Amino acid sequence: MAGLGRTKISLPTQLASAFSFDRKFAFCFSSSNGVVIFGDGPYGFAANVGSAPNVVYDSKSLTYTPLLINPVSTASAFSQGEPSAEYFIGVKAIKIDEKVVSVNTSLLSIDSNGVGGTKISTVDPYTVLEASIYKVVTEAFVKASIARNITRVDSTPPFEFCYSFDNLPGTPLGAAVPTIELVLQNENVVWEMFGANSMVNINDEVLCLGIVNGGENPRSSIVIGGYQLENHLVQFDLAASRLGFSSSLFARKTDCFRFNFTSTA
């Protein structure tokens, strides 16, 4: 295990100090493999079709949103007044198929007790939503799924909302289900979740919405989990206190497994 948090003893901070590079690191995970890169880009990926050129991401091609500081530590043991070492971003709204879902917006902010807000987590396998947010998001997702004539089937724990592959076409971005959008600092900065990141294949016949109910009064209202991070390049710019992210690499005909260590051109 490697500590990648916002502390002076974390691996990114120590490596940046030892080798005099920017306090940045990025990761890109897939279901089978992944990579963590310390320092700045550009970041190159081999295309998965024919002799197509590499896909390259740099500071101009990533989308950025501020990293927020939770004033209260989220660790199991901490000193009074110590801020959290975890990574938080500001979600302003949630959309399903481009329609805004009515959520209690006070839950989207971090209060003085360190409760609320949106956390990035590789520890949680799937995205976790506070109970009331979960309710309205899943209701909107089900309504949009009915409009698409997608057949719902029995639940498969821990997932409540599951669907048959019948009448559900595939796309390069996964199953053609309603799109989930997290609107960040403004309408132009959006984290999109297509079928490849929102739906979990249970077997050859069933897939389920990979979002779980976090119950009432969780420490963080939204936790973006590991499955939803897969096949996105995510950069943590600690010096500038911002998070950079790509859209799904599937849209560029590549994936995290194809990170190119030898060339970025």
C-alpha positions as CSV (number, residue, x, y, z in Angstrom):
1,M,0.0,0.0,0.0
2,A,1.1,3.6,-0.7
3,G,0.0,6.7,1.1
4,L,-1.1,9.3,-1.5
5,G,-2.9,11.7,0.8
6,R,-2.4,15.4,1.4
7,T,0.2,15.1,4.1
8,K,3.9,16.0,4.4
9,I,4.9,12.4,4.7
10,S,2.9,11.1,1.8
11,L,4.6,9.4,-1.1
12,P,3.9,12.2,-3.6
13,T,5.3,14.9,-1.3
14,Q,8.4,12.9,-0.5
15,L,9.2,12.1,-4.1
16,A,8.6,15.7,-5.2
17,S,11.0,16.9,-2.5
18,A,13.7,14.2,-3.2
19,F,13.7,14.6,-7.0
20,S,12.7,18.3,-7.3
21,F,9.6,17.8,-9.5
22,D,6.2,19.3,-9.3
23,R,3.9,18.1,-6.5
24,K,1.7,16.3,-8.8
25,F,0.7,12.7,-9.4
26,A,-1.8,11.0,-11.6
27,F,-3.4,7.6,-11.7
28,C,-5.3,5.6,-14.3
29,F,-6.9,2.3,-13.2
30,S,-8.7,-0.5,-15.2
31,S,-10.3,-3.6,-14.0
32,S,-7.2,-5.6,-14.7
33,N,-4.3,-3.2,-14.3
34,G,-3.4,0.4,-13.8
35,V,-0.6,3.0,-13.3
36,V,0.4,5.7,-10.9
37,I,2.6,8.5,-12.3
38,F,4.5,10.9,-10.1
39,G,5.3,14.3,-11.4
40,D,3.8,16.1,-14.4
41,G,2.7,14.8,-17.8
42,P,2.2,14.6,-20.7
43,Y,0.6,11.1,-20.4
44,G,0.6,8.8,-23.4
45,F,-1.7,5.9,-24.2
46,A,-1.6,3.5,-27.1
47,A,-4.7,3.3,-29.2
48,N,-6.5,0.0,-29.2
49,V,-7.2,0.0,-32.9
50,G,-4.8,-0.7,-35.8
51,S,-1.9,1.7,-36.1
52,A,-3.7,4.7,-34.7
53,P,-1.4,7.2,-33.0
54,N,-1.0,7.5,-29.3
55,V,-3.6,9.4,-27.3
56,V,-1.8,12.1,-25.2
57,Y,-3.2,14.1,-22.3
58,D,-1.5,17.2,-20.8
59,S,-2.6,20.2,-18.8
60,K,-4.5,21.6,-21.8
61,S,-6.6,18.5,-22.5
62,L,-7.6,17.7,-18.9
63,T,-10.6,19.3,-17.2
64,Y,-9.8,20.9,-13.8
65,T,-11.8,21.5,-10.7
66,P,-10.5,22.9,-7.3
67,L,-9.5,20.5,-4.6
68,L,-11.3,21.4,-1.4
69,I,-9.9,21.0,2.1
70,N,-12.1,19.4,4.7
71,P,-11.3,21.3,7.9
72,V,-11.8,18.2,10.0
73,S,-9.8,15.1,9.6
74,T,-11.6,12.0,8.3
75,A,-9.0,9.6,9.8
76,S,-9.9,7.2,12.5
77,A,-7.4,8.9,14.8
78,F,-6.3,12.5,14.5
79,S,-5.3,15.6,16.5
80,Q,-7.7,18.5,17.2
81,G,-7.7,21.0,14.4
82,E,-6.1,18.7,11.9
83,P,-7.6,18.9,8.4
84,S,-8.5,15.9,6.4
85,A,-5.7,14.4,4.2
86,E,-8.3,13.0,1.8
87,Y,-9.4,14.6,-1.5
88,F,-12.6,16.5,-1.9
89,I,-14.2,18.3,-4.8
90,G,-17.2,20.6,-5.1
91,V,-20.3,19.1,-6.7
92,K,-23.0,21.7,-7.3
93,A,-25.7,19.6,-9.0
94,I,-26.4,16.1,-10.3
95,K,-28.1,15.4,-13.7
96,I,-29.6,12.3,-15.2
97,D,-29.8,12.4,-19.0
98,E,-29.1,16.2,-18.8
99,K,-32.0,16.8,-16.4
100,V,-31.2,18.3,-13.0
101,V,-32.1,16.1,-10.0
102,S,-33.6,17.9,-7.0
103,V,-31.2,17.2,-4.1
104,N,-30.8,19.0,-0.8
105,T,-27.9,21.2,-1.9
106,S,-26.8,21.8,1.7
107,L,-25.5,18.2,1.7
108,L,-23.2,19.0,-1.2
109,S,-21.1,21.4,1.0
110,I,-18.7,20.5,3.8
111,D,-19.9,22.1,7.0
112,S,-17.8,23.3,10.0
113,N,-17.8,19.8,11.5
114,G,-16.3,18.3,8.4
115,V,-19.6,16.6,7.3
116,G,-20.9,16.6,3.8
117,G,-19.3,17.3,0.4
118,T,-17.9,14.9,-2.2
119,K,-14.8,12.7,-1.7
120,I,-12.6,10.9,-4.2
121,S,-11.9,7.4,-2.9
122,T,-10.0,4.4,-4.2
123,V,-10.9,2.5,-1.0
124,D,-14.7,2.4,-1.6
125,P,-15.2,0.0,-4.6
126,Y,-18.4,1.8,-5.8
127,T,-19.9,5.3,-5.5
128,V,-21.8,5.9,-2.2
129,L,-24.6,8.4,-1.9
130,E,-26.3,9.8,1.2
131,A,-29.7,8.3,1.6
132,S,-31.8,11.2,0.3
133,I,-29.4,11.8,-2.6
134,Y,-29.5,8.1,-3.4
135,K,-33.3,8.1,-3.4
136,V,-33.8,11.0,-5.9
137,V,-30.8,10.0,-8.2
138,T,-32.0,6.4,-8.5
139,E,-35.6,7.4,-9.0
140,A,-34.5,9.6,-11.8
141,F,-32.4,6.9,-13.2
142,V,-35.2,4.4,-13.1
143,K,-37.6,6.9,-14.8
144,A,-35.1,7.5,-17.6
145,S,-34.5,3.8,-18.0
146,I,-38.2,3.1,-18.4
147,A,-38.3,5.8,-21.1
148,R,-35.5,3.8,-22.9
149,N,-37.5,0.6,-22.5
150,I,-34.8,-1.1,-20.4
151,T,-36.0,-4.1,-18.5
152,R,-35.5,-4.1,-14.8
153,V,-34.9,-7.4,-13.0
154,D,-34.4,-8.5,-9.4
155,S,-31.8,-6.8,-7.2
156,T,-28.3,-8.3,-6.7
157,P,-26.8,-7.2,-3.4
158,P,-25.2,-4.7,-2.8
159,F,-26.9,-3.2,-5.8
160,E,-30.6,-2.4,-5.7
161,F,-31.3,-1.5,-9.4
162,C,-30.5,-4.2,-11.9
163,Y,-31.4,-4.6,-15.5
164,S,-31.5,-7.3,-18.2
165,F,-29.2,-7.1,-21.2
166,D,-32.3,-7.6,-23.4
167,N,-33.2,-4.4,-25.2
168,L,-30.0,-2.8,-23.9
169,P,-27.6,-2.1,-26.8
170,G,-23.9,-1.7,-26.2
171,T,-21.8,1.3,-27.1
172,P,-18.0,2.2,-27.0
173,L,-18.8,3.8,-23.7
174,G,-20.6,0.8,-22.2
175,A,-24.3,-0.1,-22.0
176,A,-26.7,2.5,-23.4
177,V,-28.1,3.5,-20.0
178,P,-29.0,7.0,-18.8
179,T,-26.0,9.2,-18.3
180,I,-25.1,10.5,-14.8
181,E,-23.5,13.9,-14.6
182,L,-21.8,15.5,-11.6
183,V,-21.8,19.3,-12.3
184,L,-18.8,20.8,-10.6
185,Q,-17.9,24.5,-10.3
186,N,-20.1,25.5,-13.3
187,E,-22.2,24.0,-16.1
188,N,-19.1,23.7,-18.3
189,V,-17.2,21.4,-15.8
190,V,-18.9,18.1,-15.6
191,W,-17.9,14.6,-14.6
192,E,-19.8,12.2,-16.8
193,M,-20.6,8.6,-16.0
194,F,-21.6,6.5,-18.9
195,G,-22.5,2.8,-18.8
196,A,-18.9,1.6,-18.6
197,N,-18.6,3.3,-15.2
198,S,-22.1,3.3,-13.9
199,M,-23.1,-0.3,-14.6
200,V,-21.6,-3.4,-13.1
201,N,-21.8,-6.7,-15.0
202,I,-23.2,-9.4,-12.7
203,N,-23.3,-12.1,-15.3
204,D,-24.1,-12.6,-19.0
205,E,-27.7,-11.6,-18.5
206,V,-27.7,-9.0,-15.8
207,L,-26.0,-5.7,-15.0
208,C,-26.6,-3.4,-12.1
209,L,-26.3,0.3,-11.3
210,G,-23.0,0.5,-9.4
211,I,-24.1,3.0,-6.8
212,V,-24.9,2.1,-3.2
213,N,-26.9,3.7,-0.4
214,G,-24.7,5.3,2.2
215,G,-27.6,5.8,4.7
216,E,-28.5,8.9,6.7
217,N,-25.9,11.2,8.1
218,P,-22.7,9.8,6.5
219,R,-19.4,11.6,7.0
220,S,-19.3,12.5,3.2
221,S,-22.5,12.9,1.2
222,I,-21.0,11.6,-2.0
223,V,-18.0,9.3,-2.3
224,I,-16.9,8.7,-5.9
225,G,-15.6,5.1,-5.7
226,G,-13.0,3.1,-7.5
227,Y,-15.3,1.6,-10.2
228,Q,-16.4,5.1,-11.3
229,L,-12.8,6.1,-11.6
230,E,-11.8,3.3,-13.9
231,N,-10.4,4.2,-17.3
232,H,-10.3,7.9,-16.5
233,L,-6.9,9.7,-16.2
234,V,-7.1,11.5,-12.8
235,Q,-4.4,14.0,-11.9
236,F,-3.9,15.5,-8.4
237,D,-2.1,18.9,-8.7
238,L,-1.2,19.4,-5.0
239,A,0.7,22.7,-5.6
240,A,-2.2,24.3,-7.4
241,S,-4.8,22.5,-5.3
242,R,-6.8,21.2,-8.2
243,L,-8.0,17.9,-9.7
244,G,-7.6,17.2,-13.4
245,F,-9.6,14.5,-15.1
246,S,-10.2,13.1,-18.5
247,S,-13.4,11.8,-19.9
248,S,-13.7,8.1,-20.3
249,L,-10.6,6.8,-22.2
250,F,-13.0,4.5,-24.2
251,A,-14.1,7.6,-26.0
252,R,-10.5,8.0,-27.3
253,K,-10.3,4.3,-28.3
254,T,-7.9,3.5,-25.5
255,D,-7.9,2.5,-21.8
256,C,-5.7,2.7,-18.7
257,F,-4.1,-0.7,-19.5
258,R,-2.5,0.8,-22.5
259,F,-0.5,3.5,-20.8
260,N,2.7,4.0,-22.8
261,F,5.8,4.2,-20.6
262,T,8.2,4.7,-23.5
263,S,6.6,7.5,-25.4
264,T,4.1,10.4,-25.1
265,A,4.2,11.3,-28.8
